[in-house]
Structure formats: structure tokens, C-alpha cells
Amino acid sequence: MKNHVFRPLFAVIGIIVLVLVARMFYVPKDFGVHERGYMYGWYRQANIEDWKKIQVKYQGTEYCKDCHDKNYASIKKSPHQNIQCENCHGPAGTKEGVVHFDSDKFPKLAIDRSRQQCLRCHYPLPYPSSGRSKIKGIDPEKHNPDIECAMCHNPHHPNLEGLR
């Protein structure tokens, strides 16, 4: 082979060697997938205790269903069934560890009733492969531009159009 083939090949091999040598110095020794395989992906074992100290703010739909069984049942029959309650209602816990059902503190969940909240999913996007094209979208400039969506549409019963 000629020199014009070997020079770029040696340059690429040299860059790969430099990256591998730099990796030895910059990546901690305890970084990897460890004994549980790829179940949790790549992480540092020394960082596990730091993550245990973080309070989870989002509880998930299962957390809400016992006290709010009627809304839970109706939303599970609707097109919104895959949306977590806290996507609209905010987190059911605080950084301090106070959760929504603590009777003495009982943080009130803020409900975002803004148009922007609904348009996160219902703004029409022309992406056929993402699944967003299957979600019913509206033109926010033409469809009641001056009022909140929840004034006419109940998000817990989205199949009942215009019924509040």
C-alpha cells in the first residue's frame, strides 16, 4: 500500500491509543456495570450512598390510586391512561421528604391548568414515527386562544368532549 493509506490509518490508531490512555487516568476504577450487569447501566459504586440520601419527589400513579380511586378508575379508561398523575398535578413529595398524605403537613398539590401544560402533548407535530401524530392536536391560535383548556375539557374524562 502507498503512504497516503498508511498515514491516515496511523493517525486514527494514534488517536484511539490516546483516548484509551486518557481514559485510564480520568475514569474512576469503580465505574462500570458491576455484579448486576446492565440492569442499572453504568455507575460508580462509591456513589451509591450519595444516591440513597436523595429524597424521591415523584411517587407515581400507584401512590395516588388508593385515595383518589374515582379519578384513577376514570383516567385508566381514557386516552390519558399512560400519563402519571404528577405530570399535571406536580410532585406528591418534597425535597424534605414530606409526602402528600402526611396529615399534619399535607402539602397541597399545585395543578397546572395552563394551556401550555396541555399543549405539551396536544400541539400537532408532523412526526409519523414518534406516535405524536396519533395524539389529537389543536391549533392553539384558532381553538379558544384566550381560555384554559380545563375550562371546557376535563382531563380526567378526556373522551367526553366539551363536558366539564
N, C-alpha and C positions, 0 to 999 in steps of 0.2 A: 504494500500500500504506500501511497505517497504521503508526504509531510502534511498536506492540507487535511488529511483524515486523522492523523495521529495527534496533531496539536490540539484540536478541539476535544478529542477523546481524553487526552491527558488533563486538559483544563477541567473537564467535568469530573473526572476521577479525583482530581486535587480538591475541588470544591466539596465533594462528598466526604472525603477524608477530613477536611477542615470542620465540617458540620459535625461529624461523629466525634472528633476530638473535643470540640467546644461543648458538645452535649455531655461529655464525661465530667466537665467542670461545672456546668450550670444546672443540670437536672439532679435533684436530691436522690440519694441512694434508696430511700424508702418510697419512691414514686413508682407506681405500677398498678397491676390489676390484682395482685395478691392471691390468697388461697380461694376466694370465692369466684375467681375467674372474671368474666366480663359482666357479671350481674350488676355491679355498681360502676363499671367503667374504670378509668384511670383516676387514682387519687394518692395522696400522701398518707401513710399510716400515722405519722406523727400529728396529722391534722384532725384525726378522729375526735379527740377530746374537745377541740375548738368547735366542731360542728354540733356536738352534744349540748353545748352551752346555749346555742341559738334556739329561741322560742319560736315554734311554728305559729304563724298568724292565721293561715288559711286552714280550715278544718275539713272542708269537703261536704258534698251533699249528704252523705251518710250521717254527718253530725247534726244536720238540720231536721231530718225527716221525723224524728220522734215527737218533737214539739209542734212542728208545722206540717202535720200529716196531710191536711186537705190540700194545701198548695203543692206539697211534694207529689201527691197522687195525681193531681190535675196536670202538673208540668211533665210528669213521666209519660203521659198520654199525648203530649204535644210535640211539635217540631223543636221545641226548646229543651227536650229531654237530655241532651248531652251537655248542656251548659251547667256549670257549677253555680250554686246559689250565690256564692260570694263574688262571682263575676259582675253581678249587678248590685248586690247588697253590701259589698265590702267585706273585709275580713272579720271573722267571728271571734278573733282573739287579738290581743295587743302584744307589743314587744315585751311588756312587763309580765306576760303570762295570764292576764285576766281574760277569761273566755266569756262568751255571750250569756251563758246560762248561770253565771255566778250571781245568786240572788241579791247579795249585799252591794255589789258593784254594778252589775247588769249594764254593760256598755250598749248603748243604742246603736244599731247598725245604720249607717248612712245609706240611703238609697239614691243612686244617681239616676234621676229622671230626665236627664238632658237628652236632646236629640242626638248628640254626638255618641252617647252610650249605645243607642240603637243602631246608629249608622256604622258602628264598628263592624257589624255583620251585614246590615241591610243596605249598605251603599253598593250599587251594582258594579261588579268588577267583571270584565270580559276574559276571565281566565278559565277556560273549559276544563283543564286538567286538575284544577285545585279543589273542585267541589263548590267553590264560592258562586259559580254561575247557577247552581241549583237553588241557592237561597233567594227567596223573594226579595227583590230590591226595590227601592223607591228613588225617585228624583227629588232630592231634598229642596231644590229650588222651586218645584211646582207643587209638591204634595204638602199642603198645610205648613208653609215655611215658618209661621210665627208662633206655633204652639208645640208643646212637648208631645211626643208620641203617646205617652201613657195617658194623656187626656182622652184619647179615643180608643186606644188598644190596651188590653190587659195582657201583660207579658206572661202571666200565669195561665192564661187561656188564649193563646195566640190563634187558635183555629176559629174562634168566634170573632170574626172581623167586625170592627166598629162597635163591639159590645163592651161597655165599661162596667 
